């Protein structure tokens, strides 16, 4: 797979490193992530995900124009590190949400850090609260982003083109990368970056 990519002069391939991805996302880049086993269920939980900076409202428009083609009022959702959940979410009932299945009101700090993944009308989020033991590699990536930006979360939406199913494998992921405005693709061992993107 990687040999095929390196022959294409539209892409640059580098060894995977959390800090490279965190820096690119902090600069407004949007990545697809196809790593490990595919999730089962209704939500994107990080392994077949489009990830971006949740602080930047322009990211929502960018993702919708480049790949998702969703109605403007449909919110995206965040993945939040468990240690930031109390700072970002009003969780009076103390619900856990490992599968992005609960909706929360946000705190003032939470809204400022999650605004691109909040509902426009009421500033709520349908959050995945991520524990390290559940997905340590994804957790460490968000931690690297947090160290760089102070934000302990990603915008996280399902990795697919509008009207297509969720990507299953690297060939599906490459198809989406080529046929969308995504800036790059994260695999287990490599980062594939679009040149001039």
C-alpha positions in Angstrom: 0.0 0.0 0.0 2.7 2.5 1.0 4.8 1.6 -2.0 1.9 2.5 -4.2 1.5 5.9 -2.4 5.1 6.8 -2.6 5.0 6.4 -6.4 2.3 9.1 -6.6 4.0 12.6 -6.6 0.8 14.2 -5.2 1.6 12.8 -1.8 4.3 13.0 0.8 4.7 10.0 3.2 6.3 10.3 6.6 6.7 8.0 9.6 3.8 8.3 12.0 4.5 10.7 14.9 1.9 12.2 17.2 3.5 15.6 17.2 3.5 16.0 13.4 -0.3 15.3 13.3 -1.0 17.5 16.3 0.9 20.4 14.7 -0.9 20.1 11.4 -4.3 19.9 13.1 -3.5 23.0 15.2 -2.8 24.8 11.9 -6.3 24.0 10.6 -5.6 20.8 8.6 -8.1 18.0 8.5 -7.1 14.4 8.6 -8.8 11.0 8.0 -7.6 8.3 10.5 -7.7 4.6 9.6 -6.0 2.8 12.4 -6.6 -0.6 14.1 -9.9 -2.4 14.2 -13.0 -0.9 12.7 -15.5 0.3 15.3 -19.0 -1.3 15.6 -21.9 1.0 16.3 -23.5 4.2 15.4 -20.7 6.6 16.0 -17.1 7.4 15.0 -14.9 6.6 17.9 -11.5 7.4 16.5 -10.3 4.5 14.4 -12.3 5.4 11.3 -12.6 9.1 11.9 -12.2 12.5 10.3 -10.4 14.6 13.0 -9.9 18.3 13.3 -9.4 21.3 15.7 -12.7 21.7 17.6 -11.9 25.3 18.6 -12.1 26.7 15.0 -15.6 27.4 13.7 -14.3 27.6 10.2 -13.4 23.9 10.4 -17.1 23.0 10.3 -17.6 24.8 7.0 -14.3 23.3 5.7 -15.3 19.7 6.5 -18.8 20.2 5.1 -17.5 21.7 1.8 -14.6 19.2 1.4 -16.3 15.9 2.2 -19.5 15.6 4.3 -22.0 17.9 2.4 -24.2 18.0 5.5 -26.9 20.5 6.3 -25.4 23.6 7.9 -27.4 23.0 11.1 -26.2 19.5 11.8 -23.5 19.5 14.5 -20.4 17.5 14.5 -19.2 15.9 17.8 -16.0 15.9 19.9 -13.8 13.3 21.4 -12.7 14.6 24.9 -10.0 13.2 27.0 -11.5 11.9 30.3 -9.4 14.3 32.4 -10.9 17.3 30.6 -14.5 16.1 30.8 -15.3 18.0 34.0 -13.8 21.2 32.6 -15.7 21.0 29.4 -19.1 19.4 30.3 -21.9 19.9 32.7 -22.5 16.3 33.7 -24.7 16.5 36.8 -25.9 12.9 36.4 -22.2 11.7 36.0 -23.0 9.8 32.8 -20.1 8.2 31.1 -20.1 8.4 27.3 -17.4 6.1 25.8 -19.6 5.5 22.7 -20.6 9.1 21.9 -24.1 8.4 22.9 -24.9 11.1 25.5 -25.5 14.8 25.0 -24.1 17.4 27.5 -24.4 21.1 28.1 -21.0 22.7 27.9 -19.2 25.0 30.4 -17.9 28.3 29.2 -14.4 26.8 28.8 -15.9 23.8 27.1 -17.7 25.9 24.6 -14.6 27.9 23.8 -12.6 24.7 23.2 -15.4 22.7 21.4 -17.3 25.3 19.5 -16.9 23.6 16.1 -18.5 20.5 17.5 -21.3 22.2 19.5 -24.9 22.5 18.4 -25.4 26.1 17.1 -28.7 26.5 18.9 -27.9 25.5 22.5 -24.1 24.9 22.7 -24.6 21.2 23.6 -22.3 18.4 22.5 -22.8 14.7 21.8 -19.4 13.8 23.2 -17.2 10.7 23.3 -15.3 10.8 26.7 -12.2 8.8 26.0 -10.2 6.8 28.6 -6.7 5.9 27.8 -7.2 2.1 28.3 -9.9 2.1 25.6 -7.8 3.5 22.8 -4.3 4.5 24.0 -2.9 5.5 20.6 -5.8 7.9 19.9 -5.6 9.2 23.5 -1.9 10.0 23.1 -2.5 11.8 19.9 -5.1 14.1 21.5 -2.8 14.5 24.5 -0.1 15.7 22.1 -2.6 18.2 20.6 -3.5 19.3 24.1 0.2 20.0 25.0 0.5 22.2 21.9 -2.8 24.0 22.1 -4.3 23.6 25.6 -7.3 21.9 24.1 -7.9 18.3 25.3 -10.3 17.3 22.5 -10.7 16.7 18.8 -13.7 17.2 16.5 -14.5 13.7 15.4 -16.8 12.6 12.6 -17.2 9.5 10.6 -14.6 8.8 7.9 -16.7 8.6 4.7 -17.7 10.6 1.6 -21.2 11.9 1.5 -23.5 9.0 0.4 -20.8 6.4 0.9 -20.3 3.9 3.8 -17.7 4.3 6.4 -14.2 3.3 5.2 -13.2 -0.2 6.1 -9.6 -0.4 5.0 -6.7 1.6 3.7 -7.8 1.4 0.1 -11.2 2.9 1.1 -9.4 5.6 3.1 -7.1 6.4 0.1 -10.2 6.7 -2.1 -11.7 9.3 0.2 -8.4 11.2 0.5 -8.1 11.4 -3.3 -11.7 12.3 -3.8 -12.1 15.0 -1.1 -10.5 18.0 0.3 -8.9 16.1 3.2 -5.3 17.3 3.9 -4.0 14.0 4.9 -4.4 10.4 6.1 -3.2 8.8 9.3 -2.4 5.1 9.2 -0.9 2.9 11.9 2.7 3.5 10.8 2.6 6.4 8.4 1.1 9.9 7.7 0.2 10.6 4.1 0.1 14.3 3.3 -1.3 15.9 0.2 1.4 18.1 -1.3 0.3 21.7 -1.9 -2.6 21.3 0.6 
